[in-house]
Every structure is written in structure tokens, then in C-alpha cells.
């Protein structure tokens, strides 16, 4: 029978110059680790032989210390299995510090730029969770095979520090894909691989903003973009979005004529789902060129259109290289992958590289290598084609269910694209209360009002994701959500 591996040992410093015997030092160190919670009830301890080798002492003091710990009930030995922290001990909380924190300046922290508020609708993974793809349709077998092969063949050069821009093989494959499918003008040298679109926004904000610089932000818009730019020191300027043409450029100019950055989701606006019109795209690019502003194009899910080809990127229309293009694999593959990318104008590459190097040096290469192979071998394109049909069907089922349950009160906004839609609510409805009630009933929706920055002009609604909700679950979930809406309206909340 194979012997179980030795457990981990806490740091126990032995000092032969002390008057205390070595076995007593070991006893004190292990007892303190158990009482502090560093060693938990039932946790395996190293063998006396391996611990003696690790500490460079004979087994005698180690055995003596373990025998004393066992006699006092801190540990127990099991024949053929080893020594363990006694499972009978309660799970102790760490001991309080020996000295109280010193009041005053040494423990002061500056005010957090981000607001802290309770959002119970974000704590649930139920039906209609926004931003989640159809993981039940992900080609897990193909992915596992590619990961296993790349893990076996991982070269040693990928085990050391890498390029801040990311793995060249992935950037080359991605450049070909973006040029063909998204009409993005780029080379592999302009692409930076990051840990999702959220890090892309953080890098861009730090590279382009000085504290206090103005940044246009869509209103309603993506809260994650607000957070990233706020942390970079931006002064946010909410610019209204209408349901026909997207970001209102004229309104933005009237509110703030000289921003440093404009954040926009032109191909599938979040959360309203509208496509920015060609006229507004061209006006935004012309104004940005004349003003010297930078445009952050967040293209988070635009490849998922249900009844037409994907909308061409804003970056592809840019003749002055004012647009920084942001994409992610979180929506088209799976969020835990944590791989996104930026397409950076050549004259900004050094700035972005320096920020990335200071932030986390470089991205992990394993999944990058797998993604490059997934794109080059055609698996990625096949998966996208299949998922468009899946999401189109799930959207159709959700719209039909809402219309069946709500009749002419079902006011649905959002283009036939992506993985979410907006259910408009009557003026005066408390969409935050509704979202909290839905969360308690096992349904995850986002109140539209939480996506607004300005207090004026807010319209209530619920953002419903259908990507991760199976087709067989949609009708029942829509029925339960409708029941909550009807009860809310009856109570006049």
C-alpha cells in the first residue's frame, strides 16, 4: 500500500543558541500554529523523519515534541497513516495581536474612490445571470485535449518571465482573426494580452489618464468601466445613450468638450443593446481627431449576432489611430479563462507596455498557447458559429415567454445580439427592489438603474441574461419572474 504524502509544516525557527531545548522549541512552534489556526483540525503533519531532515536535526527532538503534543491532545497518530492535528479540537480563530493597533496616522487610509453598496443581485448564480455564456455548450473535450497536450509540451522558455505583450503565437492568430472577422486594422505587434477586459480598461486608464482628467462614460453603461477609470483618477462625465443611435456625441460635447478618454460599446451597447449608428461613429472619430481625445472601444460580445454578420469595429473606421480596441474571451468561451486583449496604436505601445510591466509583468503562457491553437485550427470559429444559433434560440424563447406572461406590458429593448436583453418597466417602478426580490427567489437580474451614473434621466428596467440559462429552464424562470413583477405592481412599491 502506497504511503500518503507528508503534510506541510509551518515555519518553525530553531535556534541552537537559545537556552530552550530543540524539542521544546518544536513543541512551542507547532502548538502555536495549531492555536493560531495555521494548522487546522484534521490536517496532516509531516513525518518525524522528513521534518528532521528539513530542519537539519536528529529525529530525537522531533519525536519528543510530537509525543508531548500527542499527550496533550493537540495531535494524534494513526498507524500506517501518519500524524494529524486532532479533529476534536475546535476550529480556532487566529489569536488577537499582542498589542492593540496604534491609533492615529499610521493606520489611516485615504477614502476609497469606489463607492461601496449592497448589490444582492450580484451574489446569485440563478436563471438570467448577466455576462455568463452557455457553459453547457462549451467544447470541453477539445479544450481539455489541447490543454493536456500543451502542458506536456510546455517549453522551458515558457516557464520563465515572458513578454509583457503576451505570447507571440496567440497575438499572430488573433491579429488574423480580428482583421478578417472584426475589420480591425492591426498587426500582432499592436496586440497586448491581458487578464480579461477589466484589466484592459485598467491598463488603458493608467496609461492615458492623469488624475482629474475627464472621461466620457456611456449612461447607462458598464459599471466595470466606471470602476476602472475611477481607480485611474478619471473625472467621469455621464453621456446619455438613446435606443436608436447609441452614444449621443452632441450631448457629450455640450457637457464636456475636452475629455481625455471616451469609453464606448458601439457594436452592442451595454446594457441597452443598441448599435451605434454610422453617422455617430464618424462624428465621434472626427471630433476625437480634432480634440486629441482617445476612444476606448469595448467590443465585449459583438461577435455574437443572431441574424446578421457581426457589426464592423469602430477601430476599423479610424484613420488617425485614436481608438484603443478592447476584446475578451470571457463571453465567447468562459469567464474563468481570464484572457482579454488590447489593440494599441503604435505610438502608445511603449506607455502601455510600461504600465503592464508594473502591474503584473506578463500573462501566463499556457492558456495563451492553447487559445492560439484553438484559433488557428478552426475550433474557435466553429464554436462561434454554433453559439450564435444557441443564443438566438434562447433569446427567442425568453422573448416569447415574457410576451406570453406579460402581454402588451412586455417592453423589450436590445438588438438581436449578444447574451442579454432589457425588460423595460413602468416609470416609478423600483427595479432595485425587484432585483433583490428576484435574487431571493433564485433568479439573477440586474436593475437597469444600477447602470446609470447620473441621477437624472434614469429609466427603470431589468437586464436579463439568457446565455447561461438552458432552453428548458427559460419558461419556468420567466413565469416566476413575472409573478414577482405582478406582485410588486399590485403592492404599488
Protein Blocks (a to p, Z undefined) as FASTA:
>chain_A
ZZddddddddddddfkbmbdfklmmmmmmmmmmmnomacghiacddfklmmmmnopafkl
mmmmmmmmmmnopaccdehkbpcddfkbccddddddfbdcdehjklgccddfbdcdddfk
lmpccehiahiacfklpcfklmmmmmmmmmmmocfklmmccdfkbpfklmmmmmmmmmmm
nopacdfklpccdehjklmmmmmmmmmpcghiacdddddddfklmmmmmmnopacddddd
dfknopafklmmmmomcbfbdcddfklccfklpacdfklmmmmmmmmmmnopacdddffk
lmmcfkbccdddfklmpmnlpaccdddfklmmcfklopacddddfklmmmmmmmmmmmno
pacfklmmmmmmmmmnommmmmmmmmmmmmmmmmmmmmmmmmmmnmmmlccedddehjbd
cddddehiafklmmmmmmmnopacddfklmpfbfghpacdddddfklmcfklmmmmmmmm
mmmmmmmmmnoZZ
